[in-house]
Amino acid sequence: MIGRLAVVIAPLVLVVAVIVPARDAVAAPLAAVPGTVRVNVAGLGASYAKIGATDSLTVMTADGTVAYRGNGFAVTRLGVRRLADPTRTIATVPDPGSSDIEDRRNQAAARRAARLSALIEGVAILTIPFELSIETVASDPLGPPLLSAKQVVPLLFTADDGVLTYDGKAYRGTLELSTDDEGDMIVVNTVDTASYLASVVGSEEPGSWMPEALAAQAIAARTYLVTHLHGHHSYDLEGDTRDQQYDGIGGEVASTVRAVERTRGQVATYRGAPIEALYSANAGGVTEDSENVFANALPYLRSVASPADDIADTSSWGRTSWIWRQEYTAPQLESYMAARGVFVGSLRRIDITQLSPTGRVMGARVVGASGSRDIGKDRTRYYFGLRSTLFTITTHPEETQIVAAADTDRVRELQELGAQVERTFVSDIRDPDRGLRLRVEGWQYRLPARFVFDGRGFGHGVGMSQWGAQGMALAGASAEQILTHYYQGIVVTSVGGP
């Protein structure tokens, strides 16, 4: 996760997202967890959506009219180009939104042919704001649409006896074509809360983790859900790390389903109100006070030791969430920051201006030939492309380094830095069948001047550390002990519901 902030997931993909301050918990009646939740599964919006079902698909408009029922795929597109002459329907030009390479090639060829025809015959090409079409084995990809409109039309998609598919994932419940708060087209999954939570737990942590770690994650995810319901005009939560990672059925496994079932209706509360249950992948040995990352000082989000985080070091895929290094040449870092809106000209230095008591960078200044820019709190992760703000910076001059041929990770890193091979080390191998031959043992590289970031942890570091929870569970801690360690002064409360 998590939660309106950039978080990390355990199967694990780092997603850098826009940070929004955590909110103060407010005293309110403890309502039961709702039976269903509405989740945006289209990210920041889409211009193309292809929705199908494992059996028969039904598409309905807002008034309940059935627009389609059958075994095809419903395809919605924005900004479709078509010939203005309605008699020339065979020359329609669908937008190449499909991710299938062959489909895109075919559509591109059809579009070129239609443009040529229009040019020769003087037929104008119009842009249709919104279209719904149906794709089947026998359908004409250039045929007329099922529906077209000047804006996104709300549509409901249901599977008669199965699950729905969208963007390579399968979903329980229903899918709905809608718009987000900015008016962009999105797809909203309305799903029973228990299935949603089971998927979140499995998307945020490996299903093979200890049952108590999964149970702690289930309670944290449920708590986050109830404190962020109705956050948008047409849905509740984002289905990615702006809120909680949600991968539909793909996130569910038997262990995560059990974790949700055994913690049914349980949420973490502070003084009678559900908390802002923030979490990240690895706190790097110590969590952070909330006000040092976000806007608010929340009494239950206090810095605590997280010594079990180091178990990630024994994981083949998770070790870089514990200790990591990120290197850039000055031009590489300039380009990376410029793509995110920071322009200071030729980069000269980076100064750390403020540290938290835990050692996290709360302020940095980048200085270049054309000026400087101050970066505060958790934003350094975004602007520098780092796993956490628990880091140090060193500036290395141009130098040489010898790397063994077997160290393929370092060879790849040096190639990405633009390092040049100055010398190749070889050894003689005598093979009775092939005679004398040479084997490359390694290389001597000349590295350009560069900025090196050395750090620990993965994510914002506030609240529960997922790797720390796993380490505590391995040591015998219960889910409640994990939660009361990372969220100070809280109580695990049963409010009812899934």
Residue pairs with C-beta under 8 A, 6 or more apart in sequence:
1 7
1 8
1 9
1 204
1 221
1 224
1 241
1 243
1 244
1 245
1 278
1 279
1 280
2 204
2 224
2 241
2 243
2 244
2 278
2 279
2 280
3 22
3 224
3 228
3 243
3 244
3 276
3 277
3 278
3 279
4 17
4 19
4 20
4 22
4 228
4 242
4 243
5 17
5 19
5 20
5 22
5 242
5 278
5 293
5 294
5 378
5 460
6 14
6 15
6 16
6 17
6 19
6 241
6 378
6 381
6 382
6 459
6 460
7 15
7 17
7 241
7 245
7 279
7 280
7 281
7 459
7 460
8 14
8 15
8 241
8 280
8 281
8 282
8 321
8 387
8 458
8 459
8 466
9 203
9 204
9 205
9 241
9 245
9 281
10 203
10 204
10 205
10 206
10 209
10 281
10 318
10 466
11 202
11 203
11 205
11 206
12 281
12 317
12 318
12 321
12 458
14 387
14 458
15 240
15 241
16 381
16 382
16 385
17 240
17 241
17 242
18 242
19 294
19 377
19 378
19 379
19 382
20 294
21 294
21 295
21 296
22 276
22 278
22 290
22 294
22 295
22 296
22 298
22 301
22 462
23 227
23 276
23 296
24 276
24 296
24 298
25 227
25 270
25 271
25 273
25 274
25 275
25 276
25 298
25 300
26 273
27 271
27 272
27 273
28 273
30 267
30 269
30 272
30 273
30 274
30 493
30 495
31 226
31 495
32 265
32 495
32 496
32 497
33 193
33 222
33 225
33 226
33 265
33 267
33 495
33 496
33 497
33 498
34 193
34 226
34 229
34 497
35 192
35 193
35 497
35 498
36 173
36 190
36 191
36 192
36 193
37 190
37 191
37 193
37 196
37 225
37 229
37 236
37 237
38 188
38 189
38 190
38 234
38 235
38 236
38 237
39 188
39 189
39 190
39 191
39 196
39 235
39 236
39 237
39 238
39 239
39 246
40 180
40 186
40 187
40 188
40 232
40 235
40 237
40 238
40 239
41 166
41 167
41 169
41 171
41 175
41 186
41 187
41 188
41 189
41 239
41 246
41 248
42 49
42 166
42 167
42 185
42 186
42 187
43 238
43 239
43 240
44 184
45 180
45 182
45 184
45 185
45 186
46 184
46 185
46 186
46 187
47 77
47 78
47 79
47 95
47 97
47 185
48 75
48 76
48 77
48 78
48 95
48 97
48 98
49 75
49 76
49 166
49 167
49 177
49 185
49 187
50 73
50 74
50 75
50 97
50 98
50 135
50 166
50 167
51 57
51 73
51 74
51 75
51 76
51 157
51 164
51 165
51 166
51 175
51 187
52 72
52 73
52 74
52 164
52 165
52 166
53 71
53 157
53 158
53 159
53 160
53 162
53 163
53 164
53 165
54 159
54 162
54 163
54 164
54 165
54 170
55 71
55 159
55 160
55 161
55 162
56 69
56 70
56 71
56 159
56 160
56 161
56 162
57 68
57 69
57 70
57 71
57 72
57 73
57 74
57 157
57 158
57 159
57 160
57 164
58 66
58 68
58 69
58 157
58 158
58 159
58 160
59 66
59 67
59 68
59 69
59 74
59 132
59 155
59 156
59 157
60 66
60 67
60 155
60 156
60 158
61 67
61 153
61 154
61 155
61 156
62 153
62 154
62 155
62 156
67 132
67 146
67 147
67 155
68 74
68 134
68 146
69 160
70 134
70 136
71 136
72 134
72 135
72 136
72 139
73 134
73 135
73 136
74 132
74 133
74 134
74 155
74 157
75 97
75 132
75 133
75 134
75 135
76 130
76 131
76 132
76 152
76 155
76 177
76 185
77 94
77 95
77 97
77 130
77 131
77 133
78 95
78 129
78 130
78 152
78 185
79 95
79 127
79 128
79 129
80 92
80 93
80 94
80 95
80 127
80 128
80 130
80 131
80 145
80 148
81 93
81 95
81 111
81 125
81 126
81 127
81 128
82 92
82 93
82 125
82 126
82 128
83 91
83 92
83 93
83 114
83 117
83 118
83 123
83 124
83 125
83 126
84 123
84 124
84 125
84 126
85 123
88 117
88 123
89 143
89 144
90 140
90 142
90 143
91 113
91 114
91 117
91 118
91 123
91 142
92 114
92 142
92 143
92 144
92 145
93 110
93 111
93 114
93 115
93 125
93 142
94 107
94 110
94 111
94 131
94 133
94 141
94 142
95 107
96 103
96 104
96 107
96 108
96 111
98 104
98 107
99 168
103 141
106 141
107 141
110 141
110 142
114 125
114 142
115 125
117 123
118 124
118 125
128 145
128 148
129 149
129 150
129 151
130 148
130 149
130 150
130 151
130 152
130 153
130 185
131 145
131 147
131 148
131 149
132 145
132 146
132 147
132 148
132 153
132 155
133 139
133 143
133 145
133 146
134 146
135 141
147 153
152 177
152 178
152 179
152 185
153 177
154 176
154 177
154 178
155 176
155 177
156 174
156 175
156 176
156 177
157 164
157 174
157 175
157 176
157 177
158 164
158 174
163 170
163 171
163 172
163 249
164 170
164 171
164 172
164 173
164 174
164 175
164 189
165 171
166 175
166 187
167 187
169 247
169 248
169 249
169 250
170 248
170 249
170 250
171 189
171 191
171 248
171 249
172 191
172 192
172 195
172 248
172 249
173 189
173 190
173 191
173 192
173 195
174 189
174 190
175 187
175 188
175 189
175 190
176 187
176 188
176 189
176 190
177 185
177 186
177 187
177 188
178 185
178 186
178 187
178 188
178 234
178 235
179 185
179 186
179 234
180 186
180 232
180 234
180 235
181 232
181 233
186 234
186 235
188 234
188 235
189 239
189 248
192 498
193 222
193 225
193 497
193 498
194 257
194 260
194 261
194 264
194 498
195 252
196 225
196 246
197 218
197 221
197 222
197 225
197 260
197 498
198 251
198 252
198 256
198 257
198 259
198 260
199 246
199 247
199 248
199 249
199 250
199 251
199 252
199 256
200 217
200 221
200 244
200 245
200 246
200 251
201 207
201 214
201 217
201 218
201 221
201 251
201 256
201 259
201 260
202 247
202 251
202 252
202 253
202 255
202 256
203 244
203 245
203 246
203 247
203 250
203 251
204 217
204 221
204 244
204 245
204 279
204 466
205 213
205 214
205 217
205 466
205 470
207 214
207 253
207 254
207 255
207 256
208 255
209 255
209 470
209 473
210 470
210 473
210 474
211 255
211 258
211 259
211 473
212 469
212 472
212 473
212 477
212 478
212 479
212 482
213 466
213 469
213 470
213 472
213 473
213 479
213 482
214 255
214 256
214 258
214 259
215 259
215 262
215 263
215 479
216 464
216 469
216 473
216 479
216 482
216 483
217 259
217 279
217 464
217 466
217 469
218 256
218 259
218 260
218 263
218 479
219 263
219 266
219 267
219 268
219 277
219 479
219 483
219 492
220 268
220 277
220 279
220 463
220 464
220 483
221 244
221 277
222 260
222 263
222 266
222 267
222 498
223 267
223 268
223 269
223 274
223 275
223 277
224 243
224 244
224 276
224 277
224 278
225 236
225 237
225 244
226 267
226 274
226 495
227 274
227 275
227 276
227 277
228 236
228 237
228 243
229 236
229 237
230 236
231 237
237 243
237 244
237 246
239 245
239 246
240 246
245 251
260 498
263 479
264 497
264 498
265 494
265 495
265 496
265 497
265 498
266 492
266 493
266 494
266 495
267 274
267 492
267 493
267 495
268 274
268 275
268 277
268 483
268 487
268 490
268 491
268 492
268 493
269 275
269 490
269 491
269 492
269 493
270 299
270 300
270 487
270 489
270 490
270 491
275 298
275 300
275 487
275 490
276 290
276 298
276 301
276 463
277 463
277 464
277 487
278 290
278 301
278 460
278 462
278 463
278 464
279 459
279 463
279 464
279 465
279 466
279 486
280 457
280 458
280 459
280 460
280 461
280 462
280 463
280 464
280 465
280 466
281 321
281 457
281 458
281 459
281 465
281 466
281 467
282 309
282 312
282 318
282 321
282 322
282 388
282 456
282 457
282 458
282 459
282 465
282 466
282 467
282 468
283 306
283 309
283 457
283 459
283 461
283 465
283 467
283 468
284 306
284 309
284 322
284 388
284 390
284 455
284 456
284 457
284 458
284 461
285 305
285 306
285 307
285 309
285 310
285 456
285 457
286 303
286 304
286 305
286 306
286 358
286 359
286 461
287 302
287 303
287 304
287 306
287 358
287 461
287 462
287 463
287 465
287 486
288 303
288 356
288 358
288 360
288 460
288 461
288 462
289 297
289 301
289 302
289 303
289 356
289 462
290 296
290 297
290 298
290 301
290 302
290 462
290 463
291 297
291 298
292 356
292 358
292 360
292 362
292 377
293 360
293 377
293 378
293 389
293 460
293 461
293 462
294 377
294 378
294 462
299 488
299 489
300 487
300 488
300 489
300 490
301 462
301 463
301 487
301 488
302 488
303 357
303 358
304 485
304 486
304 488
306 465
306 468
306 486
307 468
307 471
308 465
308 467
308 468
308 469
308 470
308 471
308 472
308 474
308 475
309 322
309 456
309 457
309 465
309 467
309 468
309 471
310 322
310 471
311 467
311 470
311 471
311 474
312 318
312 319
312 321
312 322
312 467
313 319
313 322
313 323
318 467
320 387
320 458
321 387
321 457
321 458
321 467
322 456
322 457
322 458
322 467
323 455
323 456
324 387
324 454
324 455
324 456
324 458
325 452
325 453
325 454
325 455
326 384
326 385
326 386
326 387
326 452
326 453
326 455
327 413
327 417
327 450
327 451
327 452
327 453
328 336
328 417
328 450
328 451
328 453
329 417
329 418
329 448
329 449
329 450
329 451
330 346
330 347
330 449
330 450
330 451
331 347
332 417
333 347
333 384
333 451
334 344
334 345
334 346
334 347
334 368
336 383
336 384
336 385
337 343
337 344
337 347
337 366
337 383
337 384
340 382
340 383
342 366
342 373
342 375
342 383
343 370
344 366
344 367
344 368
344 369
344 370
344 371
344 372
344 373
345 368
345 369
345 370
345 371
346 368
346 369
346 370
347 366
347 367
347 368
347 451
348 367
348 368
348 369
349 366
349 367
349 395
350 364
350 365
350 366
350 367
350 393
350 395
350 451
351 364
351 365
351 367
352 361
352 363
352 364
352 392
352 393
353 363
353 364
353 365
353 374
354 361
354 362
354 363
355 361
355 362
356 362
358 390
358 461
359 390
360 388
360 389
360 390
360 461
361 380
361 389
361 390
361 391
362 376
362 377
362 389
363 374
363 375
363 376
363 377
364 374
364 375
364 380
365 372
365 373
365 374
365 375
366 372
366 373
366 375
366 383
375 383
377 389
378 389
378 460
380 386
380 389
381 387
381 388
381 389
381 460
384 453
386 453
386 455
387 455
387 457
387 458
387 459
388 455
388 456
388 457
388 458
388 459
388 460
388 461
389 455
389 460
389 461
390 455
390 456
390 457
390 461
391 453
391 454
391 455
391 456
392 453
392 454
392 455
393 451
393 452
393 453
394 451
394 452
394 454
395 449
395 450
395 451
395 452
396 447
396 449
396 450
396 451
396 452
397 449
398 446
398 447
398 448
398 449
399 446
399 447
400 422
400 444
400 445
400 446
400 447
401 414
401 419
401 444
401 445
401 447
402 425
402 442
402 443
402 444
402 445
403 410
403 411
403 414
403 442
403 443
403 445
404 441
404 442
405 411
405 440
405 441
405 442
405 443
407 442
411 443
414 445
414 447
417 447
417 448
417 450
418 448
419 445
419 446
419 447
419 448
420 445
420 446
421 443
421 444
421 445
422 443
422 444
422 445
422 446
423 443
423 444
424 440
424 442
424 443
424 444
425 440
425 441
425 442
425 443
425 444
426 438
426 439
426 440
426 441
427 438
427 439
427 441
428 436
428 437
428 438
428 439
429 436
429 437
429 438
429 439
430 436
431 437
463 486
463 487
464 482
464 483
464 486
464 487
465 486
468 486
469 482
469 486
472 481
472 482
472 485
473 479
473 482
477 485
479 492
480 492
483 490
483 492
484 490
484 492
